[in-house]
Amino acid sequence: MPSKAKTQTNTENNMATKIQPLGQRVLVKRIESEEKTAGGIYLPDTAKEKPQEAKVVALGTGGKDEDGKTIEFTVKVGDIVLISKYGGTEVKIDGGEHLIISESDILGILKK
């Protein structure tokens, strides 16, 4: 029986094939924050802030600079990134919520 993590990764890879971001856009899935505070208090959904951490699911088709050279993406599929709180466009894929954001809305790559 495949592990939950492996199944989740395969599912995310399948989702990435269902939508291809265009240009310098990136498809990400927010990483949900914990429902409980450090002090043990459970937070209702209405009290939670949108998580700023997300996993890169798919990259766009890329772009060209003024000289016609291809612009390389800074991030790659599988990276955990820090995104702006209110940037991007929310899309639903197979019942899961994802964001299509411009690569410029990615604030940084989180190191493990």
N, C-alpha and C positions, 0 to 999 in steps of 0.2 A: 504494500500500500504506500503511495507516495506521501511524503511529509507535507504538512500544511504550507510551509514556506515555499517548497518546490511547486506545489499546485498553484499557490498564489502568484508566483513569478511567471509560470506558464500562462495563467489567465491574463495577467497584465500584458505579456507579450502578444497574446491573441488580440487584446483590445487595441494595442498599438497598431495592428494591421487594419483595424476597422476605420481608423481616422488618421490621416496624414496631415500634420500641420504644414502650412505653407510659409515660405520665406524664413525669416529669422525667428520663428515662433517655436515654442516647446510645449509639449503636452505633459502635464504633471498631475500627480495624485497627492492631495494633502495627507500628511501623516497625522492621524488623530491624536490629540493630547489626552492625558489621563483624566478619568472622570473624578478622581479623588485628589484633594490637595495633600501637601506634605503632612498636614496636621490630621488627616483622616476624614476630612469633610467631603462628602459627595456633592458634586456640582450638577445642577440641572442643565439641560442643553441650552436653555435661554441665558444662562450665566457664563457659558464658555465663550472665549474669544476664538476667532478663526485661527487655526494653526498656521504658523508661518513656515513650518518645515514641510517639504514635499519631496517626492521621489520622481525623478525624470523617467517618463514612460516612453516618449517618442520625440524625435527631433524633426524640425521642419525640413523643407527642401533646400534651405540655404539661401544665400544672397551673393551679390557681386558688389565690389567697391567701385569707385569712380573710374578706376583703370581697367575694370573688367575681371579682376582677380577674384577668385572664390573666397568668401569670408568663412573661416573655420569657426565651428561652434566651440565655446569654452567648456561646455558641459557635455557629458555623454549619458547614454541610457543607463539607468541604475544609480546615478549620483543622487545623494541627498542634498538638497539645496535649501537656502533660506530665501523666501520670496516676499514681495511687498504684500501687506495685509489685504489691500483692496484692489490689487491689480488683476488683470486677466479676465477671461470670459469663461463662465461656468458652463460645462457641458455634461450630459449624462450619457454614459456608455455602459450598456448592460446593467443598468440600475445603479452603477457607481458614479459618484461625482468626481469630475476631473476639471482641470483648468487648462485653457490654452493661453499662454502668456508669451510676451515678447522676451527674447533672451535678455534684453536690457532691464526687465523687471526682476531678474534674478539678482539678489543682493550678494550672494556668496555660496560657495560650496562648503558643506560641513565635512570636516575631516573626521575619520574614525579613530 
